[in-house]
């Protein structure tokens, strides 16, 4: 069974090497592994090249974000053939049998464009992080955290990009990730575009994967929360334009409330990141803004 696997690396060589070796050990699947180094500054590319010689390494000169980085790998995978494409975070864990389940589910229903597993916390393996996602324009927490008994394959608004198998025709039909998101929201955007072309996004509840959140915990106070708020505005502008003003208003008021609470709790970097995300959302300032966000978290703005 053929499969293309795209793994994104950004200053995390050890995690990526672990992830590549796990995928390369699969017996029934024949994974072609593409590793995209996203402008790492810690020598990651050299380590990955040395430790994973069979992986196809793509070196981006700068950090292109989740969207841009994965796009480079997806383009290479599409040029190599018609195998389903597994997008896999380097801090995620999934067994071969679960991936086979996802691929079989994708092949069994021509309507399916994207399918993912139940996603659990790697540090608390019974804690469900996500059973798929809901409309990010309307939900403050878009992750579904309940499983319907007796429904093995559940249609969702989007499949989290942590672990997702995508039919290659989806990318060929609707295009790649929108790089204006940079990080967060791009998978919901892709699923929405796919839905409008007749494809269904779904979670196979018989498959499980695990995501380790510990490495990214520091960035969740700044970069992650900034993009969470800002990218809602981009999604609304693209897909909910008729209700743009009330939805912009809702996210502004909600964001200001979360920012105020963070400020009162002494988490000033988080508060500033949220306010900057709201401001950029209204202004339509999208794409990668890591440097500005981190500078704002340190108490300066540009």
Buried (B, 14 or more C-beta within 10 A) or exposed (E): BEBBBBBBBBBBBEBBBBBBEBBEEBEEBEBBBBBBBBBBEEEBBBBBBEBBEEBBBBBBEEBBBBBBBBBBBBBBBBEEEEBBBBBBBBBBBBBBEBBBBBBEBBEEEEEBBBBBBBBBBBEEEEEBBBBBBBBBBBEEEBBBEEBEEEEEBBEBBBBBBBBBBBBBBBBEBBEBBBBBBBBBBBBBBBBBBBBEEEBBBBBBBEBBBBBBEEEBEEBEBBBBBBBBBBBBBBBBBBBBEEEBEEBBEBBBEBBBEBBEEBBEEEBBBBBBBBBBBBBBBEEEBBBBBBEBBBBBBEEEEE
